[in-house]
Amino acid sequence: MGVGHERGREGEELAARFFLARGWRILDRNWRSGHAELDLVIHRDGVVSFVEVKTRATPGCGDPLEAVTWKKRREIARVAGAWLATRGRTLEGPFGVRFDAVAVDVTPGRTPAVRHVADAWRIGDP
């Protein structure tokens, strides 16, 4: 496993702890459909959130959330639909569905930081 992959898993673990501490329940981690993956699927108060986690260890790489492009958002929505279908639901269900993004900074020598953007995009956003 490469350094980048390990860093990504570290960021996902920090994000999972962040959500658990705030009362969210983790429904799935690293759920795959084909080559695409949902980092975290979480639930709280009737809302299912599909969370994309981006982790950076050096500030010079730019804002990690810039990597959540329209193409990535479309892919996540497709995989979220597949995840819901395995449970007999759709994205247009009678419950709340949203897409969140999390930036995790694991710069060496600094305390890791988690930045959560709730409802970061909606289906059909460019």
N, C-alpha and C positions, 0 to 999 in steps of 0.2 A: 504494500500500500504506500503510495507516495505521500510526501509531506503535505501537499495541498489537500489531498483527500483526508488525511488525518486532521488537518486544521479545520476542514469543513465539518467533520464529525464532532470535533471539540466544540465548535460553534453551535451545532445542533443540540448537543448536550446542555450547553449553557442556556440556550433558548428554551429547551424543555423545562429546565429547573425554574426559569423565569416565569413561565406560564403556570407550572404547578404551584408555585408560591403565591400566585394570584387567583387560585381556585379553579383553574382550568383542568380538565381531564384529558390526558393524552389517549386518543383513540388509535392512532397509528403513527409509526415512524418509518421513514424511508420506504413508503409503499410504492411499488412499481407497476407500471402498465407499459409493456414494451420496453423501450430504452429510457422512458421518462419516469420521473420520480416525484412524489410529494414528500417534502422534508418532514413536516409535521401535520397531523390532522388532530385538531383539538376541539373540545366541546365545553360550553358553559352556558347556563341560563337559556337553553333552547337554541343556541347558535353553534353551528359547526363552522370552524375556520380552517382554511387550507393555508398553511404558513410556509413561505419561502424564506430560507435562512441564508444570508450571505455573510461570510466571515473574512476578515482581513487582519493581517499581522503587521502591515506597514502602512502608515498614513499616506505615503506617496502614491499609492495605487488608486486613489480617488474614493469617492463615497461608494461603499459596497452596494447600496441600493440602486445605483446606476446600472448595475448588471442585470436588473430585473426589467428587461426590455419588453416591448410589445410582443415579440415572438415568444419569449419565455412565459409571459402572462397567458398567452393563448394556449401554450403547451400545458401549463398548470391547470387551466380551466378544463381542457380536454381530459386530463388525468383525474381531476376532481369529479368530472361527470362519470368516469369509469368507476371510481371509488364508490360514489353514491349508487350507481347501478348495481353494484355487488350487494347492496343493502336494500334494493327495491325502491330507491328514491331517485329524484332528478334534481338538477340545479334550481328548478322552479318549484320546489316543494313547499309545503305549508310551514316550514320552519326557517330560521335564519341561516343563510349561507353567506360567508364573506371570505375575502382573500386578504391575508395580512402579510406584511414583510417585516423581517427582522435583520438588523445589521449588528454584527458582533465584532467588536474590536479586541483582538488578543495580542496587541503589541507587546513584545517582551519588555519586562521591567515595569509594566503598568498593570493596574487592576483591570481585569476584563470588563468591558462595558457592553450592555445590551440595549439597543434602541429599537423599540417596537412601533410600527406604523399600522394601526388598526384600519381595516377596510381600505387598504392601500390602492386597490383598483376594483373595478366591476367588469363583468362580462360585457364585451363590446367596446370598452375603452380603447383608444388607440395606443 
